[in-house]
Structure formats: C-alpha cells, structure tokens
C-alpha cells in the first residue's frame, strides 16, 4: 500500500495489517492537522519504507512530549508518516494514503480533549462538491 505528500516528492509504502486506526482528538494532533482530529494508522516500523523523497521529509519533536512528533514534506508542507519518539511505532496520517487501507477508524482517542466546536458529521448537511455561494 502506498502513500505520498501533496506534491508527490515523498512516496512511501506500508505492509498491512495495521495495528490500529484511530481518530486522535488531542490538542497536538488538532494543531498539526489544523482540524478537529487526526486520522492515524499505527504500524510497526518494519512495515514501513520510504520509496522516494526521504530527503524531503522534515521532523518536529515537541520538547514537552514523551511520544509525539510529526513528519511533513519540506517542499509542500503536507503531513507525512513519523516515528514516535522512542521508535516503537510509525504513525501514518491516513489522509496521505493513495490506496484504500481496507479498514475504518476503530476508536476516538483523547476524546475529553476534543475541540469545543467539534460536531459529529452525521448531524451536518452533506454535499458532493463545494456548494454554491449565496449571492
């Protein structure tokens, strides 16, 4: 299974099965994604390989975090997989996958830290594309 950044400079491959697939609502994941939560797959480091563009991958480790870090493309800025501090698990942002992971998220984690404005999507109007702006 493959994934990549927005500009296509960094391409990776992972071997299923995946250990976990979670929506993480912690404040760090919200900050790094700019969204209500991060959709992350958790895999063993041995299941992960950079195929192209590893030299474009940048890393940020939060100085106050025990495990949190983040990976991103130095060219386009999009999120990329990262190895947790300590090296036990590779976190793969699900939005970077180019293929269907064959599973859906199993849990919401750090739920008590969720954004105060978060609303379950089942309750929100849906559109196939961007709706027209009112005139």
C-alpha positions in Angstrom: 0.0 0.0 0.0 1.4 3.4 -1.0 1.0 7.0 0.2 2.6 10.3 -0.6 2.6 14.0 0.1 0.6 16.6 -1.8 3.4 17.5 -4.3 4.4 13.9 -4.8 8.1 14.4 -3.7 7.9 11.9 -0.9 6.4 8.4 -1.5 6.2 5.6 1.0 4.9 2.0 1.2 3.5 0.1 4.1 2.6 -3.5 4.5 -0.7 -4.4 6.1 -2.1 -5.5 8.5 -2.3 -2.3 10.5 -2.1 -2.3 14.3 -4.6 0.4 14.9 -6.6 3.1 13.1 -7.8 5.9 15.4 -9.2 9.4 15.3 -7.0 11.4 17.8 -8.6 14.5 19.3 -5.5 15.6 21.4 -4.6 19.2 21.2 -1.3 18.4 19.5 -2.9 16.4 16.7 -5.5 19.2 16.3 -2.7 21.7 16.0 -0.7 19.7 13.5 -3.7 18.9 11.2 -5.5 22.2 11.7 -8.6 20.1 12.1 -10.9 18.6 14.8 -8.8 15.4 14.9 -6.1 13.4 13.2 -6.9 10.1 11.4 -3.9 8.0 12.1 -2.9 4.4 11.3 -0.4 2.8 13.7 2.1 0.4 12.2 5.3 -1.4 13.2 8.4 0.4 11.9 9.4 -2.8 9.9 6.2 -2.5 7.9 7.2 1.0 6.6 9.5 2.0 3.8 10.3 5.3 2.0 10.3 4.7 -1.8 11.2 8.2 -2.9 12.0 11.6 -1.5 13.0 10.7 2.0 15.4 13.7 1.8 12.3 16.0 1.6 10.9 14.7 4.9 11.2 17.0 7.9 10.6 16.2 11.5 9.4 18.2 14.5 9.6 16.8 18.1 7.6 18.6 20.7 10.0 19.3 23.6 7.4 18.6 26.2 6.1 15.4 24.7 7.1 11.8 25.6 6.0 10.3 22.2 4.6 13.0 20.0 6.5 14.2 16.9 5.4 14.9 13.4 6.6 14.5 9.9 6.0 16.8 6.9 7.2 17.4 3.4 9.8 20.2 3.4 8.6 21.1 -0.2 4.8 21.3 0.1 4.3 21.1 3.9 1.8 18.3 3.9 1.8 15.7 6.8 3.8 12.6 6.4 4.4 9.5 8.5 6.6 9.8 11.5 8.2 7.5 14.0 7.2 8.2 17.6 9.9 9.3 20.0 11.4 6.1 21.3 10.9 4.4 17.9 8.3 1.8 18.8 5.5 2.8 16.4 5.2 4.5 13.0 2.2 6.9 12.8 0.8 7.2 9.3 -1.7 10.0 8.6 -4.5 8.3 6.8 -5.1 11.2 4.5 -1.7 10.6 2.9 -2.6 7.2 1.7 -3.0 6.8 -2.1 -4.7 3.4 -1.6 -7.7 2.1 0.4 -6.4 0.9 3.8 -9.2 -1.8 3.9 -10.4 -0.7 7.3 -12.0 2.2 9.0 -11.2 4.0 12.3 -11.9 1.9 15.4 -11.7 4.5 18.2 -11.8 8.1 19.1 -8.9 8.8 21.4 -8.2 11.7 23.7 -12.0 12.4 23.4 -12.0 14.6 26.5 -9.6 16.9 24.7 -11.8 17.3 21.6 -12.3 20.8 20.2 -15.2 22.6 21.8 -16.6 23.3 18.3 -16.5 19.7 17.2 -19.8 18.3 15.9 -20.4 14.8 14.8 -20.6 14.8 11.0 -23.8 12.7 10.9 -25.6 15.8 12.0 -24.2 18.1 9.3 -25.6 18.7 5.8 -23.7 16.9 3.1 -22.7 18.0 -0.5 -20.9 16.0 -3.2 -18.9 19.2 -4.0 -18.5 22.7 -2.7 -21.9 24.3 -2.5 -22.5 27.5 -4.5 -22.1 30.7 -2.6 -25.3 32.6 -1.9 -25.5 35.9 -3.9 
